[in-house]
């Protein structure tokens, strides 16, 4: 995947281990999440990229930042489409009342590159039946 640095503090994303599913993103500059802003804090990630056709990049907090520090994305998950060429950004917020800061080079977010199915949508009068049917939340058991 081609990545274009846009910030002097850019550091190329890496997988933390050979079997890691996602790439850790390095923050290009110091920052913090403003806990008093319910709309979240928009941060630039310092690069643009060309996600391959047929794929999408998902932005997520790194596990420890989410579980230990309460970092989340305001829109739950960031979706970067294959045809987007602008700077990658994320709107961060906290699920707790403790302030969160980082320094340039910290890994706060991760990106997961996944296939994006291209399907034709067809409007129909009825859907074919399944064993599950209309069963929703909790219908398949605990």
JOCOR-V752791 format. One record per helix or strand of 3 or more residues. SS is the DSSP state (helix for helix, strand for strand). FROM is the first residue (numbers start at 1). TO is the last residue. If there is no record, write none. Layout:
SS FROM TO
SS FROM TO
//
This chain:
strand 2 5
strand 23 26
strand 31 33
strand 41 44
strand 47 50
strand 55 61
helix 63 69
strand 71 73
strand 78 80
strand 89 94
strand 100 102
strand 107 115
//
